[in-house]
Amino acid sequence: MIPTDSDLSFTSHTIPTHSLTMTDDSKRTPRFPLLGNGNYGEWSIQMEVELIWKGLWDMVFMEVDINGKSDDDVKAELQKLVAKRSAKKMAEVRTEIILHVEQDQLVHAREHNPKLIWEVLTRAHRARGLGTRMTLRWKLLTVKKGAETMSAWINCVNIRKIPWAI
């Protein structure tokens, strides 16, 4: 038996458009503080996550598996990764980095290569040298616990954001 038009019933369903639309990244404000003079450690982690989330981290950090490969093979593979980077993607990463730094940090973002910008920011903000190590050791040696519980004291020390790596 062949079905007739009366046997077939079509119902129209409306799908709410809000469930189909994606959020517009271009109108999104940064989810973390801009890079300033004292927050590089936190900023670099958050910026890395942001770039990974957007699929742009490989413009900054190129990873090559070196296990069982000669130096020439590793260099060739690295050259392939460098060659794959497009000018458009590199400009996107540079833009993301610049949008996430304070005005006085722009001096470190003059390069067009985002890998070089990242390296310049790292050199400018990472503490290094004998003086830094001595200061960190002094801070470690002079931290004192008061009457609070151990967990409260540890939280207090963590809030101070003293970089303990010496």
C-alpha positions as CSV (number, residue, x, y, z in Angstrom):
1,M,0.0,0.0,0.0
2,I,1.3,3.4,-1.0
3,P,0.9,6.1,1.7
4,T,-1.2,9.1,0.7
5,D,-0.6,12.7,1.6
6,S,-3.1,12.4,4.4
7,D,-1.1,9.5,5.9
8,L,2.0,11.6,6.1
9,S,2.0,14.3,8.6
10,F,4.8,16.8,8.9
11,T,5.3,18.9,11.9
12,S,7.5,21.8,12.0
13,H,9.8,22.2,14.9
14,T,11.6,25.4,15.6
15,I,15.1,25.1,17.1
16,P,16.1,27.9,19.3
17,T,18.8,29.9,17.6
18,H,20.7,30.5,20.8
19,S,21.6,26.8,21.0
20,L,23.2,27.0,17.5
21,T,25.2,30.1,17.8
22,M,28.7,30.0,19.0
23,T,30.3,32.7,21.2
24,D,32.1,35.4,19.3
25,D,35.7,35.4,20.4
26,S,36.4,38.8,18.9
27,K,34.2,40.5,21.5
28,R,35.7,38.5,24.4
29,T,37.7,40.4,27.0
30,P,40.8,38.8,28.4
31,R,40.1,36.3,31.2
32,F,43.3,37.2,33.1
33,P,45.3,40.3,34.0
34,L,47.5,41.9,31.4
35,L,51.2,41.4,31.7
36,G,52.8,44.0,34.0
37,N,56.0,44.3,35.8
38,G,55.3,41.8,38.5
39,N,53.1,39.1,37.1
40,Y,55.1,37.3,34.4
41,G,54.9,33.9,36.1
42,E,51.2,33.7,36.2
43,W,50.7,35.6,32.9
44,S,52.9,33.3,30.9
45,I,51.0,30.2,32.0
46,Q,47.6,31.8,31.3
47,M,48.8,33.2,27.9
48,E,50.2,29.7,27.0
49,V,46.8,28.2,27.8
50,E,45.0,30.9,25.8
51,L,47.2,30.2,22.7
52,I,46.8,26.5,23.1
53,W,43.0,26.9,23.3
54,K,43.0,28.9,20.1
55,G,45.3,26.5,18.3
56,L,48.2,29.0,18.1
57,W,50.8,27.7,20.5
58,D,52.7,26.0,17.8
59,M,53.6,29.4,16.4
60,V,55.5,30.1,19.6
61,F,56.8,26.7,20.7
62,M,57.8,24.0,18.2
63,E,58.3,20.6,19.6
64,V,60.3,17.9,17.9
65,D,60.6,14.3,19.2
66,I,64.4,13.6,19.4
67,N,64.2,10.0,20.5
68,G,66.2,7.8,18.1
69,K,66.9,10.6,15.6
70,S,70.1,12.0,14.5
71,D,70.9,15.7,14.9
72,D,70.3,16.2,11.1
73,D,66.9,14.6,11.3
74,V,65.9,16.7,14.2
75,K,67.1,19.9,12.4
76,A,65.2,18.9,9.3
77,E,62.0,18.3,11.2
78,L,62.3,21.6,13.0
79,Q,62.9,23.3,9.7
80,K,59.7,21.7,8.3
81,L,57.8,23.1,11.3
82,V,59.2,26.6,10.9
83,A,58.3,26.5,7.2
84,K,54.7,25.5,8.0
85,R,54.1,28.6,10.0
86,S,52.0,31.1,8.0
87,A,52.4,34.8,8.2
88,K,48.7,35.1,9.0
89,K,48.9,32.8,12.0
90,M,52.1,34.5,13.2
91,A,50.3,37.8,13.0
92,E,47.4,36.4,15.0
93,V,49.7,35.2,17.8
94,R,51.5,38.5,17.9
95,T,48.2,40.3,18.1
96,E,47.0,38.0,21.0
97,I,50.2,38.7,22.9
98,I,50.1,42.5,22.3
99,L,46.4,42.6,23.4
100,H,47.4,40.8,26.7
101,V,50.2,43.2,27.8
102,E,50.1,46.6,29.5
103,Q,51.2,49.7,27.6
104,D,54.6,49.8,29.1
105,Q,55.4,46.2,28.0
106,L,54.9,47.0,24.3
107,V,58.6,47.8,24.0
108,H,59.2,44.0,24.3
109,A,56.8,43.2,21.4
110,R,58.6,45.0,18.5
111,E,59.4,41.8,16.6
112,H,57.0,40.3,14.1
113,N,57.9,36.7,15.0
114,P,55.9,35.6,18.1
115,K,58.6,33.1,19.1
116,L,61.0,36.0,19.4
117,I,58.5,38.2,21.3
118,W,58.0,35.3,23.8
119,E,61.7,34.9,24.3
120,V,62.2,38.7,24.8
121,L,59.4,38.8,27.3
122,T,60.9,35.8,29.1
123,R,64.4,37.4,29.3
124,A,62.9,40.7,30.5
125,H,60.8,39.3,33.3
126,R,62.5,36.2,34.5
127,A,64.6,36.8,37.6
128,R,68.1,35.5,37.3
129,G,71.6,36.0,38.7
130,L,73.3,35.7,42.1
131,G,71.5,38.7,43.6
132,T,68.1,37.2,42.8
133,R,69.1,33.8,44.3
134,M,70.4,35.5,47.5
135,T,67.2,37.5,47.9
136,L,65.0,34.4,47.5
137,R,67.1,32.5,50.0
138,W,66.8,35.4,52.4
139,K,63.0,35.5,52.0
140,L,62.9,31.7,52.6
141,L,65.0,31.9,55.7
142,T,63.1,34.8,57.3
143,V,59.5,33.5,56.8
144,K,58.0,32.9,60.2
145,K,54.8,31.0,61.2
146,G,52.5,32.8,63.7
147,A,49.7,31.4,65.8
148,E,47.7,30.3,62.8
149,T,47.3,26.6,61.7
150,M,49.8,25.1,59.4
151,S,47.5,25.1,56.4
152,A,46.5,28.7,57.0
153,W,50.2,29.7,57.2
154,I,51.0,27.8,54.0
155,N,48.2,29.6,52.3
156,C,49.5,32.9,53.5
157,V,53.0,32.1,52.2
158,N,51.4,31.0,48.8
159,I,49.5,34.3,48.6
160,R,52.7,36.3,49.0
161,K,53.7,34.6,45.7
162,I,57.3,34.2,46.8
163,P,59.0,32.3,44.0
164,W,60.8,29.5,46.0
165,A,62.7,28.0,43.2
166,I,66.3,29.0,43.8
